[in-house]
Amino acid sequence: RNPFVIEGPAIISFSGGRTSGMLLKLILDAHGGRLPEGVTAIFSNTGLEHEATLDFVGECSERWGVPITWLERDAGGEKGRKFRVVDHAT
């Protein structure tokens, strides 16, 4: 049994580091290069990451053809909504 074969619903937390990048790549490889249905890759942008980390996340998404959802804390958001979806540019 391949430990990188997973079923959705699931979230893959990608920190932007090499180790979590390798984990994401191994999961993609175990599924023929795509995330299975119901599985989402998430990057939580704290705003404190080095610019190279942000570039690495974007590069992994582009190179591997995998959508990575970027989340960021939204302190001024609607009541009950604490996060917003952003991207490398925002």
N, C-alpha and C positions, 0 to 999 in steps of 0.2 A: 504494500500500500504506500502510495506517495503522500507524505505528510503535507505537501503543498497543494493538493487537490482539496478544494473547499466548496461548500454549497452556500448559496444565498438563502436568506438575507445575511449579509455580513459587511463589515467595514474594515478596510485595510488602512491602518494608521501609518502614514508615511511621514517621518520626522524631517526628511530632507537630508539625512545622513547616509553614509555609505551602507551601513548595515541594514537599515530599513529599506534602502533602495534595492539591495540584493534580495531581500525577502520579497519585495514586490515583483522583481524580475523572475524569481523562482516560481512564484504563484502564476505569473503570466505564462511562463514556459510550460508549466504543468497543465495549462488549459489551452495550449495551441496558440499562445501569443495574445490572448484576449481574456479579460476578466469574465467570469461566468455571470449569467443573469442574476440580478439582485445583489451583486457585490460592487462596492464603491470604494475607490481609493481617496483618502482624505489627507490633506496637508493643513495643519493648524498653524496659521501665521501669527506669531506672537508680536511681531513688529520689532523684535530684538535680534532676528537672524542676520547673519552676515550676508551681504549681497550675493556672494558666491553660492550660498545655500539656496537662495531663491532661484538663481540661474540653474543650479543643478536640478531642482524640482521641475522647472520648465523644460529643461533638456531631456529628462527622463520621460516626461509626458510626450514630448514631440518624437523622440527617437524610438520609443517603444509603442507609440500609437495608442496610449492609454489615457483616458480622461482622468485628471486628478482634480478633485474639488478642493479649492482653497477656502478655508474658513478663517474669519478674523473676528475678534470680540467687538461687539457693537454696543458700547456703554450708553449711547444716546438713542438706541433703537426703540421700537415700539415696546409697550409693556409686554413682558413675557418673551420677547425676542432678544436674545443675548448675543447672537452671532449673525454675520452676514457673509454671503458668498462674494469673494473677490478673485482677482487674478494677479499675475506677475506685474502687470502695469499699474494696478491700483493698490 
